[in-house]
Amino acid sequence: MAKDVGKPLFSTLSEPHRNAPNDPDIPDGVTGSFSVATFLATWSGSVMDSTYSVVGLAVLLMATPLAGSCVTDCPAEPCQYTFQINFAEQGNWEPGTWDFVLEESGTRVGSCTIELPEPESSSSTSCSGQLELNETSDGNGVASVETFYDFTAGETSVDDSFSRTITLSVRRDGERVTESTLEPTFERKNLNGPDCPPACWQATVQYKF
């Protein structure tokens, strides 16, 4: 006698079925079928929909900047500590050898020497320490002197504006032209945006002698 081992699972899934009595979703007497192919197609569609949703969410998160983050399109400019002295009048530059010395509280920051008027063939400017000199466009005077010296050295924390006592000495052919004590106010700068590092402190003064 042959033993009844039951019907295969796939065969069972493929057979027509009649709606259960009192089934509100299927009219009475209507038959339907459910196959493995139908099941796989339904499952695959759900997976694909979920995949598209996950990918879309990932793209949205990548495109949305985080709160408080730097503006993505701002340039990553370096921020340097600078102190610049602009000479207000340009009619005081007589021919000769001019020397500029910058000091902070007795410590030399740097010095520059220039021969005026500037020779056309070559530059006659020499600087030492952390001082630079910018001549006028016609080469007959000095437009400014500038230093990249860090005047916050020794400070444990600098968050606000601060002042420093700086001395400028100017000589022509060895004779003193002027010696002044300046107290510039250094302002905090964030060149890449208010929430973007780095931060540095800069000051500029107009000087007349």
C-alpha positions in Angstrom: 0.0 0.0 0.0 1.4 3.4 -1.0 1.9 5.7 1.9 0.4 9.2 1.7 3.3 11.6 2.3 1.1 14.7 1.8 1.2 17.3 -0.9 4.4 19.3 -1.8 4.5 22.8 -0.4 4.7 24.5 -3.8 1.8 22.5 -5.1 -0.2 23.5 -2.1 0.6 27.2 -2.7 -0.3 26.9 -6.4 -3.7 25.3 -6.0 -6.8 27.4 -6.4 -8.5 28.3 -3.2 -12.0 29.3 -2.4 -12.7 32.2 -0.2 -13.5 31.3 3.4 -17.1 31.7 4.4 -18.0 35.2 5.5 -14.8 36.6 4.1 -15.6 40.3 3.7 -12.7 40.9 1.2 -13.6 38.3 -1.5 -17.1 37.9 -3.0 -18.7 34.6 -2.3 -17.9 32.0 -4.9 -14.9 33.7 -6.4 -11.8 31.5 -6.5 -8.2 32.7 -6.7 -4.7 31.3 -6.8 -1.4 32.1 -5.0 1.8 30.9 -6.5 5.5 31.0 -5.5 6.1 33.4 -8.4 3.4 35.7 -7.1 4.9 35.6 -3.6 8.5 36.3 -4.9 7.3 39.1 -7.1 5.5 40.7 -4.2 8.4 40.3 -1.8 10.9 41.6 -4.4 8.8 44.7 -5.0 8.7 45.4 -1.3 12.5 45.0 -1.0 13.1 47.3 -4.0 10.8 49.9 -2.5 12.6 49.7 0.8 16.0 50.0 -1.0 14.9 53.1 -2.9 13.7 54.6 0.4 17.0 53.9 2.1 19.1 55.2 -0.8 16.9 58.4 -1.0 17.3 59.0 2.7 21.1 58.6 2.5 21.3 61.1 -0.3 19.1 63.6 1.6 21.3 63.3 4.7 24.5 63.8 2.7 23.1 66.9 1.0 21.8 68.5 4.2 24.5 70.5 6.1 24.8 69.8 9.8 23.7 72.5 12.2 26.6 74.8 13.2 28.9 73.4 10.5 31.0 75.5 8.2 29.6 76.7 4.9 30.7 74.1 2.4 31.4 76.5 -0.4 33.5 79.0 1.6 37.3 78.9 0.8 39.6 77.4 3.3 41.6 80.6 3.6 44.5 80.6 6.1 44.2 83.1 8.9 47.3 85.0 9.9 48.1 87.1 12.8 48.9 90.5 11.3 49.6 94.0 12.5 49.9 96.6 9.7 51.0 100.3 9.9 49.9 102.4 7.0 51.7 105.7 6.5 49.1 108.3 5.9 51.2 110.9 4.1 53.5 110.1 1.3 55.3 113.4 0.8 57.7 113.0 3.7 60.1 110.5 2.0 63.3 112.3 1.3 66.1 110.5 -0.5 68.3 108.5 1.8 68.6 105.2 3.7 65.5 104.6 5.9 65.4 102.2 8.8 62.3 100.9 10.6 62.3 99.0 13.9 59.2 97.5 15.6 59.3 96.4 19.2 56.8 95.0 21.7 57.5 95.8 25.4 61.3 96.1 24.7 61.4 92.9 22.5 62.3 93.4 18.9 59.7 92.1 16.5 61.7 93.0 13.3 63.4 95.6 11.3 63.6 96.8 7.7 66.0 99.0 5.7 65.2 100.6 2.3 67.1 103.0 0.0 64.9 105.8 -1.4 64.2 106.4 -4.1 64.1 102.7 -4.9 66.6 101.8 -7.8 64.8 100.6 -10.9 67.3 97.9 -11.6 67.0 96.0 -8.3 65.4 96.1 -4.9 67.2 97.9 -2.1 65.0 96.6 0.7 66.2 94.2 3.4 64.3 93.0 6.4 65.0 90.8 9.4 62.9 89.2 12.1 59.1 89.3 11.5 58.7 92.6 9.7 57.9 93.3 6.0 58.0 96.6 4.1 55.7 97.6 1.3 56.9 100.4 -0.9 54.7 102.8 -2.8 53.9 102.1 -6.5 56.3 104.7 -7.7 59.2 103.5 -5.6 59.7 106.9 -3.9 58.3 106.0 -0.5 57.0 103.4 2.0 53.3 102.5 1.9 53.3 100.4 5.0 55.2 98.0 7.3 53.6 94.8 8.4 54.3 92.0 10.8 52.9 88.4 11.2 54.1 88.3 14.8 51.8 86.4 17.2 51.0 89.0 19.8 49.0 86.4 21.8 52.1 84.5 22.7 52.0 83.6 26.4 48.2 84.0 26.7 46.4 80.9 27.9 43.1 81.9 26.3 42.2 84.8 24.0 38.5 85.1 23.0 38.0 88.9 22.8 39.7 91.9 21.5 42.9 93.0 23.2 45.6 95.7 23.0 49.3 95.7 23.0 52.0 98.3 23.5 54.2 98.5 20.4 57.0 100.9 19.6 57.8 102.1 16.1 61.2 103.8 15.4 62.0 105.4 12.1 65.4 106.8 11.1 66.9 108.3 7.9 70.6 108.1 7.3 71.1 107.2 11.0 69.1 110.2 12.4 65.9 109.6 14.2 62.8 110.8 12.3 60.2 109.5 14.7 59.7 107.1 17.6 56.1 106.5 18.7 54.3 104.2 21.1 51.2 102.6 19.6 48.4 100.7 21.3 46.5 98.9 18.5 43.4 96.9 19.3 43.5 93.4 17.8 40.2 92.0 16.6 39.2 88.4 16.2 38.9 87.3 12.6 37.3 84.2 11.1 38.0 84.5 7.4 36.1 81.3 6.5 32.9 82.2 8.4 31.8 82.9 12.0 31.7 79.2 12.9 34.7 78.0 10.9 38.3 77.7 12.1 40.9 78.9 12.2 40.6 82.1 14.1 43.3 84.8 14.3 43.7 88.4 15.5 44.5 91.4 13.3 45.0 95.1 13.7 45.7 98.1 11.4 46.6 101.7 12.3 47.1 104.8 10.2 50.3 106.6 11.1 51.4 110.1 10.3 54.8 111.7 11.0 
